[in-house]
Amino acid sequence: MFQRFCSWLLAKLGWQFKGQIHAEQSCIIIVGPHTSNWDFIIGVIARGALNMPIHFLGKHQLFIPPWGWFFKAMGGSPVDRRKSNNLVDAAVRLFQQNPHYKLALAPEGTRSPVKRWKSGFYHIALKAKVDIVPVGLDFKHKTIVIAPALTPSGEIESDMNQLMDFFRGITGKHPKVIPQYVSHTK
């Protein structure tokens, strides 16, 4: 019933899907470009329409009362960005515990324009041996574009630039420039 409601609501709002995520596939879903709070709302409705348990990480402030219970019930886990913790290993354990686990992340880490993406999602995928599925929220065409999965090769610069190239063709709610990937070592 919830799936039908979400499918109806997406259609009523004028949104459609292009591509698909396989239910049995364990993966990291990177969603972008992240430019507005509407990204989360459209993403939650799309998740409901897909009828898949897709988890996410969010800033810890989202998980405090009065709304914390809601975000946890939606599959969220809090991340305190002020603390240094081993988020990669913690996320890898989640994949090891569930063969169909899906984790959605915004590689920019913020709605503001950035000079570089965070690369944690890539390291999680590489270490957990799961694919990365890019999903673009194209507000210009009201399309949720699900690209073919990318298996991380370990060549981070090449893989990241391939992912970024996909997002350059997607128009966010508030358009912004997707940067080239520059490694920390350069």
C-alpha positions in Angstrom: 0.0 0.0 0.0 2.8 2.4 0.9 4.6 1.5 -2.4 1.5 2.4 -4.4 1.0 5.6 -2.5 4.6 6.7 -3.2 4.4 5.7 -6.8 1.2 7.7 -7.2 2.7 10.7 -5.4 5.8 10.7 -7.6 3.6 10.6 -10.7 1.4 13.3 -9.3 4.4 15.5 -8.7 5.5 14.8 -12.3 8.5 12.6 -11.5 9.5 9.4 -13.3 12.3 6.7 -13.1 14.9 6.0 -15.7 16.9 2.9 -15.0 16.6 0.4 -12.1 18.2 -0.9 -9.0 18.1 -4.6 -8.5 16.4 -5.7 -5.2 19.0 -8.4 -4.5 21.9 -6.2 -5.2 24.0 -5.0 -2.3 25.4 -1.6 -3.2 26.3 2.0 -2.3 23.9 4.4 -3.9 25.4 7.8 -4.5 22.7 10.5 -4.9 23.3 13.9 -6.4 23.7 16.6 -7.1 22.8 17.5 -3.5 21.5 21.1 -3.7 18.3 21.3 -1.7 16.3 19.8 1.2 13.9 18.6 -1.6 16.5 16.0 -2.5 15.8 14.1 0.7 12.0 14.4 0.2 12.1 13.2 -3.4 14.6 10.5 -2.4 12.3 9.2 0.4 9.3 9.1 -1.9 11.4 7.3 -4.6 12.6 4.8 -2.0 9.0 4.1 -1.1 8.1 3.6 -4.7 11.0 1.2 -5.2 9.8 -0.7 -2.2 13.4 -1.4 -1.1 15.1 -1.0 2.3 17.7 1.6 1.4 19.6 3.0 4.4 21.3 6.4 4.8 23.7 8.3 7.0 22.8 11.8 8.2 24.2 14.5 10.3 23.6 13.7 14.0 21.4 16.8 14.5 18.6 15.1 12.5 18.4 12.2 15.0 17.6 14.3 18.1 14.0 14.8 19.4 11.4 15.5 18.3 12.1 14.0 14.8 15.0 11.6 15.5 12.7 8.6 15.8 11.4 9.3 12.3 14.8 9.4 10.6 15.8 6.2 12.4 12.6 4.5 11.3 13.4 5.6 7.7 16.6 3.6 7.8 18.9 6.4 8.9 22.0 6.3 11.1 23.5 9.4 12.7 27.0 10.6 11.9 28.8 13.1 14.1 31.0 15.0 11.7 32.8 16.7 14.6 34.3 13.5 15.7 36.9 11.3 14.1 35.6 7.8 13.8 36.1 4.9 11.6 33.0 5.2 9.5 34.4 3.2 6.6 34.9 0.0 8.8 31.5 0.5 10.5 29.7 0.7 7.1 31.6 -2.3 5.8 30.4 -4.3 8.8 26.8 -3.4 7.8 27.4 -4.9 4.4 28.9 -8.0 5.8 25.9 -8.5 8.1 23.3 -8.2 5.3 23.9 -9.6 1.8 21.2 -7.2 0.3 22.2 -4.1 2.2 21.9 -0.8 0.3 23.4 2.5 1.6 22.5 5.8 0.0 24.9 8.7 0.4 25.4 12.2 -1.0 29.1 12.3 -2.2 29.2 16.1 -1.8 28.4 15.7 1.9 26.5 19.1 1.9 24.1 21.1 -0.2 26.6 23.9 -0.6 29.0 24.0 -3.6 32.2 22.0 -2.9 35.6 21.9 -4.4 35.9 18.2 -4.0 33.7 15.2 -3.1 34.1 13.2 0.0 35.6 9.8 -1.0 34.4 7.7 2.0 31.6 6.1 -0.1 34.3 4.9 -2.6 36.5 3.4 0.2 33.4 1.7 1.7 32.4 0.1 -1.7 36.0 -1.0 -2.4 36.5 -2.6 1.1 33.0 -4.1 1.2 33.4 -5.4 -2.4 30.1 -3.8 -3.5 29.1 -1.8 -6.6 28.4 1.9 -6.6 25.1 2.9 -8.2 24.9 6.6 -9.2 21.4 8.1 -8.9 20.7 11.6 -10.2 17.8 13.7 -9.1 17.2 15.7 -12.3 14.9 18.5 -11.3 14.9 20.0 -14.8 13.4 16.8 -16.3 11.7 15.5 -13.1 13.5 12.2 -13.6 15.3 10.0 -11.1 18.1 8.7 -13.3 19.6 5.4 -12.1 22.9 4.7 -13.9 24.5 1.3 -14.4 26.5 0.1 -11.4 30.2 0.9 -11.3 32.5 -1.8 -9.7 35.3 0.1 -8.0 38.6 -0.8 -9.7 40.9 0.7 -7.0 41.9 3.4 -9.5 40.1 6.1 -7.5 40.8 9.1 -9.7 39.5 7.3 -12.9 36.5 5.9 -11.1 35.6 9.1 -9.4 35.8 11.2 -12.6 33.6 8.6 -14.3 31.0 9.0 -11.6 31.3 12.8 -11.6 30.8 12.8 -15.4 27.4 11.2 -14.9 26.3 13.9 -12.5 27.4 16.7 -14.8 24.4 15.7 -17.0 22.0 16.0 -14.1 20.4 19.3 -13.1 19.8 19.7 -9.3 17.1 21.9 -7.8 19.7 24.6 -7.5 22.2 23.9 -10.2 25.9 23.8 -9.3 29.2 22.8 -10.9 30.4 19.3 -10.3 34.2 19.5 -9.8 36.9 17.2 -11.2 38.2 14.7 -8.7 41.5 15.6 -7.2 43.1 13.2 -4.8 44.4 14.2 -1.4 47.9 13.2 -2.5 48.1 15.9 -5.3 
